[in-house]
Amino acid sequence: MRVERVIFLQGDSANEALEIFDNHGCEGALQYLADVHDIGEHEVFNELAHGSKDQVFYISDYVLSVNKMLGTIGLEYILDREGFNGK
């Protein structure tokens, strides 16, 4: 599997995105965060970055991870699903 790390926000930087998540759900947060996504312009990894305590949402080829307790939100894009066991 190959995953592009689109964006990861924490602390004050994450406040607006987390507020959008609270008010408009994962679809709203995805739209907000995907605004910075240009395929091929971000670092690529072989595994997803979300933590074990994160809420994780699979939306098309995007993976949104949220941890409200830590004040983090991140978005990844699945480039290649080979070996992917997610939804």
Summary of the structure (lengths in Angstrom):
residues: 87
radius of gyration: 12.1
end to end distance: 13.4
largest distance: 35.5
contacts: 241
relative contact order: 0.31
helix: 28%
strand: 36%
